[in-house]
Amino acid sequence: MFSYTLRRVFMVIPVLLGMSLVVFFMIRAIPGNPAQVILGQKATKEAVEALTHKLGLDQPWYIQYIKYLGGLLKGDLGESIRTGTAVSQEIWPYLAATLELSLAAMVIAVVIGVNAGIISAWFQNSWFDYIAMILALIGVSMPIFWLGLMEQWAFAIQLDWLPTSGREDVRNPIEPITHLYLVDTLLQGNTEQFMQVLQHLILPSVALATIPMAIIARITRSSMLEVMKSDYIRTARAKGLSMFWVVYKHSLKNAIIPVLTVIGLQTGLLLGGAILTETIFSWPGIGRYIYEAIGYRDYPVIQSGILIVATIFIFINLIVDLLYAAIDPRIKYNS
Amino acid sequence: MAELARNQVPLSTVQKQEEPVSLWQEGWRSFKKNKMALVGTGIVSFFILLAVLAPLIAPYGINEQNLSLRLQPPSSEHLFGTDDFGRDILSRVIYGARISLWVGFFSVLGSVVAGSLLGIIAGYYGRWIDGVISRIFDIMLAFPSILLAIGIVAVLGPSLQNALIAIAVINIPNFGRLIRSRVLSIKQEEYIMAAKAIGMSDMRILFHHILPNSMTPIIVQGTLAIATAIIEAAALGFLGLGAQPPNPEWGKMLADSKDFLTQAPWTMFFPGLAIMLTVLGFNLMGDGLRDALDPRMKS
């Protein structure tokens, strides 16, 4: 397992380097002079030259890349053109907001998706199975931004059950510690604020969870159906084990491997989807940070934001890979 | 005697032997039996008809404004209501089908062509070419796809055409990997070795033998990819990075409806429904094609 882990970790390095190269060339691929594009057509020649120099665009590209890579290794993600602050200094609150939203969405997607898939397989061809699978099919085809708007309209505007947007009640702001507000309010022992944060989290996380939930439910169902046909399950049932025990103890363990793969892949969808969800619900996460940066042509922020999200995605996939190698010994031996 | 017995075999039993059935005919038979796939094909055909016949069906012009009829709820005059410029939402949804299907189809076509070429080259020539192309695919797949699309549009500038290019680019590795794996298995087949042995050129082997034998997964994956491409185009439109006003692109229409959720929820309801139905149609059709043409890909 150790050598497999080591090999898998080493495989990440060239991908990370390649990603940094893509992101590095992103700003250089802007048609025309990037500094001119960033500052606009009315900018003075001096301002354009100053920004060209500041961004290092007046040097050969390989020197620029080496410097960029060196900066990245030291944690230097560049400087926001709009705010003049180092990206590394201002990015954490945004990143924490996205992490909180994505984690909440993943928990919802996994808990509901896996259980819906199990029950569908358990009661194959029942009304529950049909309804769950039709809902899953609709869920897969649902544009997340439409679902978000409909949730806002139904639960925030019409029923007035939950807040429309934002991450906290602006009249009762949270004193951030880790910037993960659920954790912060718990650490402060403030249950009122904790409930407020939870209420703000429900609509965006449900919107974000829908597609992964639908995919997880479909994969869990088909994976469970396959496992439940196998001999050892028939033996377990013949021995008189209860259905609940057979499903959750025997079948799920073997059916979970494709589900885990899908969960890993869905994280990318989730991080991408976060940009759309955050835009609808004015959630101050990294997606919104990148989206606003596009409006201001703040390319260092766009570059770093994309690089950070992609890096998180790679590491989540690495963890998932290692996790299913730990669950299924065939994976590490075959590779 | 034996000859006599052979001659006495009734002719009808010989003639009853079934005609050989091609993969496509067999696929079509199986596809026809799949009700969900037929529903999907019906939905897709409906939207294609809407797109083609838009000028004949749409009750109003694409940008026909009537400010005295701003944000009117659905009525017999305007079945889907009107937007903040007093434009008929039904007409804009009908015309929007043209944009979404166009972007979906052509972006996937771009990804298929580029992905197939790279996949074929990587799979057939192997060695360092395969290494380089496969690593490029790995790197592209390391980015969440919509994020990469946003990055590309941020560089190229927001427009429908650039959104199409971005969507085409982000889907290249999916097709590339698919074709590469097909080529790797097909090139071991005896008929490819035979073709090589008789001195057939690489180009002829690639384009006359390997590519036609890889068509099934391309068609299946392509249909499902159109669904994803339509959602991605709508997402870029929603973020203001795709179609620009006054184009009636569904995602852009949804973005515009955000400000009128309280007063006029119908401005949000119908464009979203159109996106969902189209995507559902392509998903059902793609699933049906997969089950019919490539049973190994069944999930």
Interface residues (C-beta under 8 A of the other chain):
Chain A: P14 V15 G18 M19 L21 V22 V23 M26 I27 A29 I30 P31 L137 I138 V140 S141 M142 P143 I144 F145 W146 L149 M150 Q152 W153 I157 R218 I219 S222 G268 L269 L271 G272 G273 I275 L276 T279 I280 I290 Y291 I294 Y299 I302 I306 V309 A310 F313 I314
Chain B: R135 I136 D138 I139 M140 A142 F143 P144 S145 I146 L147 L148 I150 G151 A154 V155 L156 G157 A227 I231 A234 A235 F238 L239 L241 G251 L254 A255 S257 K258 L261 T262 P265 M268 F269 P271 G272 L273 I275 M276 V279 L280 N283 L284 S299
